[in-house]
Amino acid sequence: MKITLSAVCSIFVLMAGLAWAEHPGVATTHRDAIQKAMMTHIETISERNANHMYPVFDPDAKAVVQLKLKAFHDSVEIMGRATPYFVSCADFTAEDGTPYDLDFLVSSKYAVVATLVHAKNGKKIPYEIP
């Protein structure tokens, strides 16, 4: 079996891309600005909350849950046809220890415009941005 240098390079680029991002898609040239906007948003909302946690609506429980930020993901993608947004994820933990993965929709002006529950306890919660 003959493997060309071009094929090896293509496989390497594909594997590096898969290892880099949970979500395939956009290059992460804007990642630092996007995650800075996310951090500012999370801190601002948390500071306003009496318990200093980040509140979010859990569509599964149909209730607002209080979360604590654990870590940002490295990935960034663009979603939405009508109005495109940068989307980046972060891991949170609820007061009862339940892990949450939240997606933040960030505008081209680097402002968080929405927060969505992407997964709870590792189970994905589907959503669509038109």
Secondary structure, DSSP 8 states (H G I E B T S, - for coil): ----HHHHHHHHHHHHHHHH-SS--S-GGGHHHHHHHHHHHHHHHHHHSTT--EEEEETTTTEEEEEEEEEEEEEEEEE-SSS-EEEEEEEEEETTS-EEEEEEEE-TTS-EEEEEEEEETTEE------
